[in-house]
Amino acid sequence: MPQPLVLKCIDWAIREFWHRQPGWADFFVFNENEFKFVEVKSPHDELSLEQMNWFKWAIEEANIPCEIIRLTGTE
C-alpha cells in the first residue's frame, strides 16, 4: 500500500476516532501487485451507516480499491 494512502487512512481514522472506529471493511487483501479492502455480507445483511460512510470516503476521497462480497446461502 503506498505511503500517501496509508497516511490518508490514518488521518481519516483519527479524526473523530470514536465516531469513525466502526465501519472499516472486514479484510485487507493484498499480494505483491495489488491490494483492496473487502467487506463480507451475508445474504440479508446490509451496510451500516458507518460502513457506508467509510466506503464513500475510501472510494471518493482516498481512491482506495474496495469490494463488497455477498455470500450466498446454500439450500
C-alpha positions as CSV (number, residue, x, y, z in Angstrom):
1,M,0.0,0.0,0.0
2,P,1.5,3.3,-1.0
3,Q,2.7,5.5,1.9
4,P,0.4,8.5,1.0
5,L,-2.6,6.2,1.0
6,V,-1.6,4.8,4.4
7,L,-1.3,8.4,5.7
8,K,-4.8,9.2,4.3
9,C,-6.2,6.1,6.1
10,I,-4.6,7.1,9.4
11,D,-5.7,10.7,9.1
12,W,-9.3,9.6,8.4
13,A,-9.3,7.2,11.3
14,I,-8.0,9.6,14.0
15,R,-10.3,12.4,13.0
16,E,-13.3,11.9,15.5
17,F,-12.0,8.4,16.2
18,W,-14.9,7.2,18.3
19,H,-17.4,8.1,15.6
20,R,-15.3,6.6,12.9
21,Q,-14.0,3.4,14.5
22,P,-16.9,1.3,13.3
23,G,-17.2,1.0,9.5
24,W,-13.9,-0.3,8.4
25,A,-14.0,-3.2,6.0
26,D,-13.6,-6.7,7.3
27,F,-10.4,-7.6,5.4
28,F,-7.4,-6.0,3.8
29,V,-6.4,-8.3,0.9
30,F,-3.1,-7.9,-0.9
31,N,-0.4,-9.5,-2.9
32,E,2.8,-8.2,-4.4
33,N,1.0,-6.1,-7.1
34,E,-2.4,-5.0,-5.7
35,F,-4.5,-4.5,-2.6
36,K,-8.1,-3.8,-1.7
37,F,-10.4,-3.6,1.3
38,V,-13.2,-6.2,1.4
39,E,-16.4,-6.2,3.3
40,V,-18.3,-9.5,3.6
41,K,-22.0,-9.6,4.0
42,S,-24.5,-12.4,4.5
43,P,-27.4,-12.7,2.0
44,H,-29.7,-10.4,4.0
45,D,-27.1,-8.2,5.8
46,E,-26.8,-4.5,4.8
47,L,-24.0,-2.0,5.2
48,S,-24.3,0.1,8.4
49,L,-24.3,3.9,8.1
50,E,-20.7,3.8,9.4
51,Q,-19.7,1.3,6.7
52,M,-21.5,3.4,4.0
53,N,-19.5,6.5,5.2
54,W,-16.3,4.6,5.2
55,F,-16.8,3.2,1.7
56,K,-17.8,6.7,0.4
57,W,-14.6,8.2,1.9
58,A,-12.4,5.3,0.6
59,I,-13.8,5.4,-2.9
60,E,-14.4,9.1,-3.5
61,E,-11.7,10.8,-1.4
62,A,-8.9,8.3,-1.0
63,N,-9.3,6.4,-4.2
64,I,-8.9,3.1,-2.3
65,P,-9.9,-0.2,-4.1
66,C,-12.8,-1.7,-2.3
67,E,-15.2,-4.6,-2.8
68,I,-18.3,-5.9,-1.1
69,I,-18.7,-9.6,-1.3
70,R,-22.2,-11.0,-0.6
71,L,-22.2,-14.6,0.5
72,T,-25.0,-16.8,-1.0
73,G,-26.9,-19.2,1.2
74,T,-26.8,-22.9,0.4
75,E,-30.2,-24.5,0.4
